[in-house]
Amino acid sequence: MVMAHASVAHSAELKIFGSRVTKMMMADVGPQLERATGLTPVVVTDVAAVMKRRIEGGEPFDLAVLVDFQTDGLIKAGKLVADTRTDIMKAGIGVAVKRGAPKPDIGTVEAFKRTLLAAKSIAYLKEGASTLHLDKVFAQLGIAVALKGKTVQPMTESVSEMVAAGDVELGIIVIPNILSVPGAELVGPIPQELQSYIVFTAAVSAQSANQQAARDLIKLLTSPAATPLIKAKGMEPG
């Protein structure tokens, strides 16, 4: 009897793998999905690269919303259904300070460079979608070595929390992540010449028993009603 209850409970969930931006969106659209399908959305989050490895390891789920190139790789590997691939939203990279702290000048490439060199400490993700890009930017600016000794790179999506707690002076991460932490404040996007937009792309698990509901969720996330919700979180529709 216990096993039967467990099976029913499991089938009543729609398991979604993603990063923090996915959880932010599901807080808005989740209730609508549940009303339409009877399935309770359960969002499992970590850095997108970690979620990709969990999928590769065979962990069951229904829908993934990862970075575009990660989703494409999982489609090629047969883990995700190709015809469900959909760009949902995109986010630029921003700079955060502790709320109430002075906002440094990052308005130009040179100002951004000076601000980074003057900062006592900086945090950006060890394995985030923006990490490879930021590493290239710092090398391009000729400041990679100078920043190395004062840079902290957490394994989890905790950059904004570190800034809010005063553990680091500057955080560099996708803008919606900054906006999601009340104690952190967005200084602004990094200069346009250096900017890179991270695209979050959804696809349905090839092994999901709830493929139609997962497809319905993709439609919901790309509907006109979702656009203002995406923009309110500092992103643009995909």
N, C-alpha and C positions, 0 to 999 in steps of 0.2 A: 504493500500500500504506500509506503514511504517512497519507493522508487517510482511508482506511478505518479505521485504528486510532483516529484522532482522533474519528471519528464514533461508534465503539463506546464510547469512553471517555466522550464527552459524554452518550450515551444512558443510561449507567450512573449518572448523578448526578441527584439531586433538588435543584434550586437554590432556596434559600429566602432571600427578602429580608426584613430586619427590623432592629431596633435591638439593643442589647446584651442586653436581657432574652431575646430570641429565641435568641441564641447560648448563653446560660446554660442555657435549657431543653433545647436540642438536645444539649448535652453529656451530659445524662441519658438522653434518649429516642432519640437518634440511633442508637445501636447496635441497639436493638430494632426500629426502622424498617428498618434495613439488613438485619437477619435476615429480616424479614417480606416485604420487597419486592425485595431484591437491589440496591436503589439506595443509593448513598452520599450522605447529606445533605451539601450544601455550603452553609454559611450566609454570606451576604454582608451585612455590617452597616455602618451609619452612622446618623446622626441620622435619625429616621423621615421627616422632611420631605425630606431628601436622597434617601432610597430611593424616596419617592413620585415625585420628579422623574425619577429614573432609569427608573421604570416608564412614566411619561408620555412619556419620550424613546424608548421602544421597546426597551429592553434586555430580553433574554429571561430568564425565570425560571419557576418552577413554582408557588410558594406565597409569599404576602406575609403578614407579621404586622406590621401598622402600628397607629397610633392609630385608634380607631373612626371618627372623622369623615374621616380620610384614606382609609381603606378604603371608606367609603360613597361618597366622591367618585370613586374609581377604578371602583367598580361602575357608577355612573351614566355614566362615560366609556366603559364597555364593556371595560375592561382586566381586570376580575375577574368571576368567575362569581357571580351574585347568590345562588343557592341554597346556596352553600358558606360564606356569611358566618357566622362564629362568634366570639363573644367568648371569648377564651382565658384571660386573666388581667387583674388590675388592680393598680395600685401607687399608693401615696400618696407625697407629697413629703416628704423628710426633710432634715435638716441634718447635715453632716459636719464633723469636725475631724481634724487629724492624730492618728494613734493615739498615745495617751499624753498628749495635751494636755488641759488642763482643759476640762470640758464646761460650756458656758455655759447659763444658764437660758432655756429656750424654752417653758416649761410653760404660759404664758398669753399672750394676745395682747400685753399690755403688756410682759411679760418678753421676748418674741420681738422686739418693736420696739426695746427698749433694747439687746438683744444685737446687733442689726443695726447700730444707730447707733454702738455702742462698738467694733465690729470694725474692724480696720485694713484688711482687704480681704475681698471676697466674690466668689464665682464662681457663675454659673448659665449655662445654655446660651444661645447666641445665638438658636437656632432650635429649641429643644426643645418637646416637647408641653406642658411645664409653664410655658414662658416667658410666654405671653400671660396665664396666670393669675397668675404672680408679679408681672408688671408691674402688673396691676390691684390686687393686694394692696398693693404698695408705694405706689401712688397713693392707695388707700383709707386707708392708715395715715398718709399725709402725709409720707412719707420718701423718695419717689422721687428728688427733687433731691439730697437729702443723700447718698444711696447712689451716685449716678451716678459721681462722681469716683473711687470706690474699688472699683468693680465691674468684673470681667473676665468677658467672655462668649465662651468658645471656640466655634468652629464645629463641633468634633467632641465626642464623648462623653468628654471628658477632665477634667471637673470634679473627680471623686474623685481622679484621679491628681495633679492640681494641689494638692489639699489634702494628699495623702500626701507630696508632695515638699516641702511647706512654702512653696509659691509663693503660696498664699492662705490666710487664716485660717479662713474658713468656706466651705463648698460647699453649694449647695441644688439638689437633683436627686432623681429618684425613688429610693426606698429600696433596691431591689435593686442599682442601680448603685453605691451606697455600699458595700453588703455584698460586692460583687465585688472590691473593691480592699483587699488586706490592710493597707496602710499608712494607710488611712482608717478612721475610727471613726464610727459612727452616734450622734449625740447623741440623736436621737428624731425623730418626725414633727413637722411644723409644727402649731401649735394647731388643734384640730378645727374651730373656727369659720372658719378660713382655708383648710382643707384642700381639695384637689381630687384625685380619684382618676383616674388615667390608665388607660383601658381599651385593652388591646391585642387587636385583632380580626384574625382570619385570613380569607383567601379565596384561592381557586385562580385562577391565571392563565387567562384565556380562551384563550390561545395555547399552553398547556402540552401537551406530548405525554405527560405523566405525570399526567394529572388524577386517575386513580383512586388512585395512590400518594399524591398530595397530599391527597386526601380522607381516605385512611387515616391520614395524619399528624395531621390535624385531630381525628379520632376518638381517636387516641392521646393528644393533648394535652388532651383534655377527658374522658378516662377517669378513674375513681376512683383508679387507680394514679398518675396525674399530680398529684393534689391535694397530697399531702405534699411532692412535689418543688417545686411552686409555692410552697407556704407556707414551705419551708426557705429560699427566696430572698427572703423579705420581701414576698411578694405574696399575693393571694387569687385563687381561681378566678374566671373571668369570669362 
